Amino acid sequence: MKLNPQKVEEAVLAVLWLTLHNEVEAWKTIDWDTIHKFAERCDAALRVYS
């Protein structure tokens, strides 16, 4: 079975949101490679809108 990377990222975001505490901390540990992908996308989006 082949995994869809976009679906995996969406699931990770859902887990982060569901475990959010104090609006800035999550109770679950997430794979750092996935977190870095989100950061890269955010950086790219900020450059577009700047």
Secondary structure, 3 states (H helix, E strand, C coil): CCCCHHHHHHHHHHHHHHCEECCCEECCCCCHHHHHHHHHHHHHHHHHHC
